[in-house]
Amino acid sequence: MTPANLDVPSPSAHKLAIAHAFGRAASHYDRFAALQRESGEYLMTLVDGHAGGELLDAGCGTGYFSARWQAGGKRVTALDLSTEMLAVARQRRSATHYLQGDIEHLPLADGCVDISFSNMAIQWCDDLSAGLAELYRVTRPGGVIAFCTLAQGTLAELDDAWQRLDGSRRINRFLSLETIVSVCRGYHAEISLAPATCHFPDVLSLMRSVKGVGATWLRDGREHAVLSRRQLAALAMHYCRHPQGYPLTYQRVFGVIYRD
């Protein structure tokens, strides 16, 4: 599969900021991406029986799953907003092709892949329906689109702690499960919710887990500021701790769309 040079719009300032945030995390992303790997491994099982040979890894990051698919015999196009992430993927020889691009404006021809795979990426779309429509467009009839995204309630414990501390909103807003299901209603789709809660020994480790994967850009145009020791201590005082440690929940939504 040869990527097409289609006329796609230049990335918005918002998307460039997201790319910059993830680019800064590229060199250390994998050290903090345990949940992303677990989610992607499960997502692979939902479609790994598909016989098609051409696969798009949309939002490939450092290319971990591009390499997994390639090892299984797929011809992989690795796509990401971030040039730094793509550079890591390329250095690892994770894929057949590498493309910098936006899931909402894919620089690919119609029906050029058999599988579109997107793990923990489409929550960054400005318009989920546009992102899914693009993944559907580039997937040929008989193919599948597999995605994992995040729904409302993600990072709820952290959001609650900030609310208790100073009433501020310092996490991104996520679409409700109902909205995600509604967007998928126009497709032949299977959707499931699979929450996952991680526990950390302290709030500093918890915050590093978020920053370490590059998820620092807020939709209102702000970026997470570096917290002082005093701010971290104050946040810890307002954080509801469990016996296992400080919890942080991700409301994961897994979806498979069958291309008609």
Secondary structure, DSSP 8 states (H G I E B T S, - for coil): ------------HHHHHHHHHHHHHTTTHHHH-HHHHHHHHHHHHHHTT----EEEEET-TTSHHHHHHHHTT-EEEEEES-HHHHHHHHHTT--SEEEE-BTTB--S-TT-EEEEEEES-GGG-S-HHHHHHHHHHHEEEEEEEEEEEE-TTTTHHHHHHHHHHHS---S-----HHHHHHHHTTSEEEEEEEEEEEEESSHHHHHHHHHTTT--B-TTS-B-----HHHHHHHHHTS--BTTBEEEEEEEEEEEEE--
